[in-house]
Amino acid sequence: MSGGALKGLTVIDLTQALSGPYCTSLLADHGADVVKIEPPRGDMLRHTPPFAEDDTERAYGGVFQSANRNKRGIVLDLKNPEARKVLLKLVDKADALVENFSAGVMDRFGLGYETLAARNPRLVYTSIRGFGDTRGGESPYRTWPAFDIVAQAMGGLMSITGPDAATPVRAGSGLGDTVPALFAAFGTMAALWEARISGTGQYVDVAMADSVLAVSEPVVNTYGHTGRVPRPIGNGLQGFAPFDTVQAKDGVVALGAPHQPQWVKLTALMGMPELADDPRFDSDQKRWENREEVYRIVGEWAGRHTVAELVELLGGKIPLAPILDAEAIFDNPHFAARDMLPTVEQPGTGGRQVAVPGIPAKLSRTPGQVRHRAPLLGEHTEEVLHAAGFDAEGLERLRAAGAFGPVAARLPA
């Protein structure tokens, strides 16, 4: 685990599905030694498609690969008391622990924050739950299970996404998982920074619904300031015009010129400079109030050009972009130049490389890196436990006690 700004940081990862693994993958990308602990059945995300067509093993699909790259993986059956003792020993040397079990599960295991903090006072303990933990505030929904779509619905995002108020739409990616993951990674690092000063860790409580609300800015800002309930307006943005998708001859582009300097430049490029001083459109507010006419004029002009022509005419001059699908993104020079599509080995394909999302935060001196693929189930159990002080006899004793569950037969002897 060489290189990266977080080199030397040890993180115990008890998470499954997407929110928790995505959080810890961000730390692993920047050099933290993230030890992913799975139950004998494995993380549920292992069985989620997409799978490569030539994958003969199906050890895991693309989502698991992406969210668990750069980690080491071990198996512990935490229902087994011997396995819980192993976890406690690992916690003794850890800097942080992240989990996304249902509320109360870790406490029932005897592994709650207070127990772990008593053993390792410097430990930063982060949890991600649908509606948070009692340590951060007693929610009436504390015991409710949650998935991405629940967080998007309860956090307000679906109320402002879609073509109209009658058709709420979930955002196409798992923002109800990945946004909480970002807040959890940030909260973990903030607590770790403070622990360097104080010598004491703390609990970091992240609720998926809270996180979605925090990035659904029109919900709070509009209602909080005006008492009005914002509703979906398609691809537009309240108070901004033009700011939407525009139909070209052969496709659609995203275009934004809502502020006066951008509007003046757009009207000149359209060959209609007189619109800049038109009293219907000569301020940001007036363009919003007269947005139907703004979009009619801009739409008619754009409809006389192809997407390529619009990119040539407006690209680099005002905010404009073609709508790139996956194929176009993989062929786009920007993402290649920014190393946003690195590759890792996919098990079961004879060593073939597959792409995973790259690292957006580019650190100039200690850059993050996608170093290796996600672990097979229990792949590093022996390696990690040897480093924790378990010798061959101790490992055999743990096997016999059922600490690894049925998967023990597949682990290195």
Protein Blocks (a to p, Z undefined) as FASTA:
>chain_A
ZZhjkgoiacddfbehjlmmmmmmmmmmnopacdddddfkopfklmpccddfklmnlmac
fklmmmmghiacddddfkbmklmmmmmmmmmmpmbdcdfbdehklmmnopafklmmmmmm
mbccddddfkopfklopcfklmpccdfklmmmmnommmmgcjbfklccddfbffklmmmm
mmmmmmmmmmmmmmmmnopacdddddfklmmmmmmmmlmmmmmmnopacddehjacehia
cddddddfkbccddddfbfklmmmmmmmnopaklmmomklmcfklmmmmmmmmmmmmmmm
mmmpcfklmmmmmgokagcdddddfklmmmpmklmmnopaccdddehilopacdddddfb
acfklccddfbdcddehklmmmmmmmnopafklmmmmmmnopnommlmmpcZZ
